[in-house]
Amino acid sequence: AQSVTQLGSHVSVSEGALVLLRCNYSSSVPPYLFWYVQYPNQGLQLLLKYTTGATLVKGINGFEAEFKKSETSFHLTKPSAHMSDAAEYFCAVSYNAGNMLTFGGGTRLMVKP
Amino acid sequence: DSGVTQTPKHLITATGQRVTLRCSPRSGDLSVYWYQQSLDQGLQFLIQYYNGEERAKGNILERFSAQQFPDLHSELNLSSLELGDSALYFCASSVGSRGSQETQYFGPGTRLLVL
């Protein structure tokens, strides 16, 4: 069964600093990979996704992620954190054979002024 | 705003009761997915409907059931409620049936509290 691991349930950065949120998946077949963001009291919003093609994926709000098959990783980065980036971030995977998203445990990003 | 609506926003009920959560997908979307978000289990897929028919099933309890109506809205029925059913229930929708590649758009959720 597929699984997703997000290292660090809480990450704190200073405003303007690099954001790095880690995601690793376990799979024997190529996955489709997603990052979602959840702001307080709101639903999930898609940041970016990787299905096929270029392994560096750019998303909304300046975020990007790189699919590294050899490392089974899909880490999310943003060069410069903004206060409005404070939220919970979820990595998710799906597979061609299935329709469901399997989510990681989430990482709460805190941005300090 | 994703275009997916869920009602009610909040629901407080007692153990043993039954509740119905409602979801309207984005205009044009044929698939509806239900997810449960709880502190101990995280975000878990429950079930998917596509154009009125069940398409995929996840970790959905037998006490829970869902359906999708001809107008494509969906309802999730939770019965014999237990304290552990307290959670945030999300509905998501997508255009087609292949949720694996498609973007799923999430509603704001229904927060259920079982006392």
Interface residues (C-beta under 8 A of the other chain):
Chain A: Y32 Y36 N41 Q42 G43 L44 Q45 L46 K49 T51 F90 S94 Y95 N96 A97 G98 N99 M100 L101 T102 F103 G104 G105 G106
Chain B: S2 V4 S31 Y33 Y35 G42 L43 Q44 F45 Q48 R55 A56 G58 F90 A92 S97 R98 G99 S100 Q101 T103 Q104 Y105 F106 G107 P108 G109
